[in-house]
Amino acid sequence: MADYVELVPDEELERLTKERGPSSVEARMVETLRKLRAKDRQIFAFRVGDSWFTGPTPGAKTDLWLLDLADESGEE
């Protein structure tokens, strides 16, 4: 079970993309962030256990929702 939402800095995402390749989840996250930020969206990458999400900085309710969502996806 995931117990916290982790903000993943752009530098870490870029490093993981180089390490895991252009078809990795991290590479898709970088692509998504670039597209949305080009539209002036304040969007970031987050990791909840093994799950990845993009969005604005979450508040307390969103944190709980993401944790529940990750838990429902089968993470232990």
C-alpha positions in Angstrom: 0.0 0.0 0.0 1.3 3.4 -0.9 1.6 5.8 2.1 2.6 9.1 0.5 2.5 11.2 -2.7 6.0 12.0 -3.9 6.7 15.0 -6.1 9.3 13.9 -8.8 11.6 16.8 -9.8 12.1 17.3 -13.5 15.8 16.5 -13.2 15.0 13.1 -11.7 12.4 12.4 -14.5 15.0 13.3 -17.1 17.6 11.1 -15.5 15.1 8.2 -15.4 14.2 8.8 -19.0 17.8 8.5 -20.1 18.3 5.4 -18.0 15.1 3.6 -19.0 14.7 4.7 -22.6 12.3 6.6 -24.9 9.4 4.1 -24.5 9.5 4.2 -20.7 6.7 5.6 -18.5 9.1 8.3 -17.4 9.7 9.4 -21.0 5.9 9.6 -21.6 5.6 11.7 -18.4 8.3 14.1 -19.7 6.4 14.4 -23.0 3.1 15.1 -21.2 4.7 17.7 -18.9 6.2 19.5 -21.9 2.9 19.6 -23.8 0.9 20.9 -20.9 3.5 23.4 -19.8 3.6 24.8 -23.3 0.0 25.7 -22.7 1.0 27.5 -19.5 -0.3 24.8 -17.2 1.3 24.5 -13.7 1.7 20.8 -13.8 4.1 18.4 -12.1 4.9 14.7 -12.0 4.0 12.6 -8.9 4.7 9.1 -7.8 2.5 7.1 -5.5 4.2 3.8 -4.9 4.6 2.3 -8.3 2.0 4.6 -10.0 2.7 7.9 -11.8 0.4 10.9 -12.1 0.6 14.4 -13.6 -1.3 17.4 -12.3 -1.2 20.5 -10.2 0.3 20.3 -6.7 -2.3 18.2 -4.8 -4.0 19.3 -1.6 -4.8 17.1 1.3 -8.0 15.7 -0.3 -6.2 15.0 -3.6 -3.4 13.3 -1.7 -5.9 10.9 -0.1 -7.7 10.3 -3.4 -4.3 9.4 -5.1 -3.4 7.1 -2.3 -6.8 5.3 -2.6 -6.4 5.1 -6.3 -3.0 3.6 -6.1 -4.3 1.1 -3.5 -7.2 0.1 -5.7 -4.8 -0.5 -8.6 -3.4 -3.4 -6.7 -0.3 -2.0 -5.2 0.8 -3.7 -1.9 
